[in-house]
Amino acid sequence: MSNPKQHTSNPERPAAKKKPQVSPSPERRRELLAIAADVFAEQGYNATTVRKIADAAGMLAGSLYYHFDSKESMLEEILRTFLTELWDGYETVLQAQLDPRGTLEALVTESFREIDRHRAAVAIYQKESKHLVAQQRFQYLSDSQQRFEKAWLTTLERGVAEGVFRADLDIRLAYRFVRDTVWVAASWYRPGGGHSPEEIARQYLSMVLDGISVRT
């Protein structure tokens, strides 16, 4: 006969259940991701921990795990949201079949709008994308970069071919200059400041296009 003391389970006590995954409201989810984006942008991907994000959100790290399973999941959602909106805007521009100058102006304006909407995500993308693409889950960043380069180079090439931009324009150099000078604005731009993204785009274009438009 078995010894009753050897029985450790209690048939009357139900097995412990896992705590249910909490689904935050869309507003709360956006708020948490915005806080996480700021922490990633300020401290860098490697230095950022779930605890640091939770501290910035005024909650316990364990509570944050109810909403997101890892810091990688948060970062992926931040970057995917930014790139999805960016490409929605870019595709609208590219499908409008504007002339090369109009396309360039619209792409620049849309870029500044995205900086206004996703300043922290842009900063993260600039600082971290080269390292993140080594991870399988962030391979889409490389695909987006290739699409981005093609869209801008095609616009510049079409402008030269149609006589809108100078024939002696170094297209790849012009692309890199425009790309870097537009997106670096994320380092100093603050939403709600004295200039709207459209006004900043207008000022930027007035300076750049005098340098690449056909001289008359």
C-alpha positions as CSV (number, residue, x, y, z in Angstrom):
1,M,0.0,0.0,0.0
2,S,1.3,3.4,-0.8
3,N,2.1,6.0,1.8
4,P,-0.5,8.8,1.8
5,K,2.2,11.3,2.6
6,Q,3.8,10.5,-0.8
7,H,0.9,12.0,-2.6
8,T,1.7,15.6,-3.4
9,S,-1.2,16.6,-5.6
10,N,-4.6,17.6,-4.2
11,P,-7.5,16.4,-6.5
12,E,-9.6,19.2,-5.0
13,R,-7.2,22.0,-6.0
14,P,-7.3,23.0,-9.7
15,A,-4.0,23.3,-11.5
16,A,-2.5,26.8,-11.7
17,K,-3.5,28.6,-14.8
18,K,-1.4,31.0,-16.8
19,K,-2.3,34.6,-16.5
20,P,-4.3,35.6,-19.6
21,Q,-2.7,37.8,-22.2
22,V,-4.0,41.3,-21.9
23,S,-5.1,43.1,-25.0
24,P,-4.6,46.8,-24.5
25,S,-6.9,49.3,-26.2
26,P,-5.6,50.6,-29.5
27,E,-5.0,54.0,-27.8
28,R,-3.0,52.4,-24.9
29,R,-1.0,50.3,-27.4
30,R,-0.1,53.3,-29.4
31,E,0.9,55.1,-26.2
32,L,3.2,52.3,-25.1
33,L,4.8,52.0,-28.5
34,A,5.4,55.8,-28.7
35,I,7.1,55.6,-25.3
36,A,9.2,52.6,-26.4
37,A,10.2,54.4,-29.6
38,D,11.5,57.4,-27.6
39,V,13.5,55.1,-25.4
40,F,15.0,53.2,-28.4
41,A,15.8,56.4,-30.1
42,E,17.5,58.0,-27.1
43,Q,19.3,55.0,-25.7
44,G,19.9,52.7,-28.7
45,Y,18.6,49.2,-29.4
46,N,21.2,47.3,-27.5
47,A,21.1,49.5,-24.3
48,T,17.3,49.4,-24.2
49,T,15.6,46.8,-22.0
50,V,12.0,46.0,-21.3
51,R,12.5,47.3,-17.8
52,K,13.7,50.7,-19.1
53,I,10.7,50.9,-21.4
54,A,8.4,49.9,-18.5
55,D,10.0,52.6,-16.2
56,A,9.4,55.2,-18.8
57,A,5.8,54.1,-19.1
58,G,5.3,54.1,-15.3
59,M,4.6,50.4,-15.0
60,L,6.3,47.2,-14.0
61,A,8.3,45.2,-16.5
62,G,6.1,42.2,-15.8
63,S,3.0,44.2,-16.7
64,L,4.6,45.3,-20.0
65,Y,5.1,41.6,-20.9
66,Y,1.3,41.2,-20.8
67,H,1.1,43.4,-23.9
68,F,4.3,42.6,-25.8
69,D,6.4,39.4,-25.6
70,S,9.8,41.2,-26.1
71,K,11.6,44.4,-26.9
72,E,12.1,43.0,-30.4
73,S,8.4,42.7,-30.9
74,M,7.9,46.3,-29.9
75,L,10.7,47.6,-32.2
76,E,9.4,45.5,-35.1
77,E,5.9,47.0,-34.7
78,I,7.3,50.5,-34.4
79,L,9.4,50.2,-37.6
80,R,6.7,48.3,-39.6
81,T,4.1,50.9,-38.7
82,F,6.4,53.7,-39.9
83,L,7.4,52.0,-43.1
84,T,3.8,51.0,-43.9
85,E,2.7,54.6,-43.7
86,L,5.7,55.8,-45.6
87,W,5.1,53.5,-48.5
88,D,1.4,54.3,-48.5
89,G,2.3,57.9,-49.0
90,Y,5.1,57.2,-51.5
91,E,2.9,54.9,-53.6
92,T,0.2,57.5,-53.8
93,V,2.8,59.9,-55.1
94,L,4.3,57.5,-57.6
95,Q,0.9,56.4,-59.0
96,A,-0.1,60.1,-59.5
97,Q,2.1,60.1,-62.6
98,L,3.4,63.6,-62.0
99,D,6.3,65.1,-63.9
100,P,9.8,64.4,-62.5
101,R,10.0,67.7,-60.6
102,G,6.5,67.3,-59.2
103,T,7.3,63.7,-58.1
104,L,10.5,64.8,-56.4
105,E,8.6,67.6,-54.6
106,A,5.9,65.3,-53.5
107,L,8.3,62.6,-52.3
108,V,10.2,65.2,-50.2
109,T,7.0,66.6,-48.7
110,E,5.7,63.1,-47.8
111,S,9.1,62.3,-46.2
112,F,8.9,65.4,-43.9
113,R,5.3,64.4,-43.1
114,E,6.5,61.0,-42.0
115,I,9.2,62.6,-39.9
116,D,6.5,64.6,-38.2
117,R,4.4,61.5,-37.5
118,H,7.2,59.1,-36.7
119,R,10.3,61.1,-35.6
120,A,11.5,58.6,-33.1
121,A,11.0,55.7,-35.6
122,V,13.0,57.5,-38.2
123,A,15.8,58.1,-35.8
124,I,15.8,54.4,-34.9
125,Y,15.8,53.4,-38.5
126,Q,18.8,55.6,-39.3
127,K,20.9,54.5,-36.3
128,E,20.0,50.8,-36.1
129,S,18.9,49.4,-39.5
130,K,22.4,48.4,-40.6
131,H,22.7,46.2,-37.6
132,L,19.1,45.0,-37.4
133,V,19.0,43.5,-40.9
134,A,21.4,40.8,-39.6
135,Q,18.3,39.4,-37.7
136,Q,15.9,37.4,-39.8
137,R,12.8,39.2,-38.4
138,F,14.2,42.6,-39.6
139,Q,15.1,41.5,-43.2
140,Y,12.2,43.6,-44.4
141,L,14.3,46.7,-43.7
142,S,16.7,45.7,-46.5
143,D,13.8,45.2,-48.9
144,S,12.3,48.6,-48.0
145,Q,15.7,50.3,-48.6
146,Q,16.0,48.8,-52.1
147,R,12.5,50.0,-52.9
148,F,13.3,53.4,-51.5
149,E,16.5,53.7,-53.6
150,K,14.7,52.6,-56.8
151,A,11.9,55.2,-56.4
152,W,14.3,58.1,-55.9
153,L,16.8,57.1,-58.5
154,T,14.1,56.5,-61.1
155,T,12.6,59.9,-60.5
156,L,16.0,61.6,-60.9
157,E,16.9,59.6,-64.0
158,R,13.5,60.5,-65.5
159,G,14.1,64.1,-64.8
160,V,17.5,64.1,-66.6
161,A,16.1,62.1,-69.5
162,E,13.2,64.6,-69.9
163,G,15.4,67.7,-69.6
164,V,13.9,68.8,-66.3
165,F,17.1,68.2,-64.4
166,R,20.7,69.0,-65.6
167,A,22.2,66.6,-68.0
168,D,25.5,66.6,-66.0
169,L,23.8,65.7,-62.8
170,D,25.5,62.8,-60.9
171,I,22.3,60.9,-60.2
172,R,23.5,58.6,-57.5
173,L,25.3,61.5,-55.7
174,A,22.2,63.6,-55.9
175,Y,20.1,60.7,-54.5
176,R,22.4,60.3,-51.5
177,F,22.5,64.0,-50.9
178,V,18.7,64.4,-50.9
179,R,18.2,61.2,-48.9
180,D,20.6,62.2,-46.2
181,T,19.7,65.8,-45.9
182,V,16.0,65.1,-45.7
183,W,16.0,62.3,-43.2
184,V,18.7,63.9,-40.9
185,A,15.9,66.3,-40.0
186,A,14.6,63.7,-37.6
187,S,17.6,64.6,-35.3
188,W,16.3,68.2,-34.8
189,Y,12.7,68.3,-35.9
190,R,10.1,68.4,-33.1
191,P,6.4,68.0,-33.9
192,G,4.3,71.0,-33.1
193,G,7.1,73.4,-33.6
194,G,7.1,76.7,-35.4
195,H,7.1,75.1,-38.9
196,S,4.8,72.5,-40.4
197,P,6.3,69.6,-42.3
198,E,4.9,71.2,-45.5
199,E,6.6,74.5,-44.8
200,I,9.9,72.8,-44.1
201,A,9.6,70.8,-47.3
202,R,8.9,74.0,-49.2
203,Q,11.9,75.8,-47.8
204,Y,14.1,72.7,-48.4
205,L,13.0,72.3,-52.0
206,S,13.5,76.0,-52.8
207,M,17.2,75.5,-51.9
208,V,17.8,72.2,-53.5
209,L,15.9,72.6,-56.8
210,D,17.7,75.7,-57.8
211,G,20.8,73.5,-57.9
212,I,19.4,70.7,-60.0
213,S,16.9,72.4,-62.3
214,V,17.8,73.3,-65.8
215,R,19.5,76.8,-65.9
216,T,17.6,79.3,-68.0
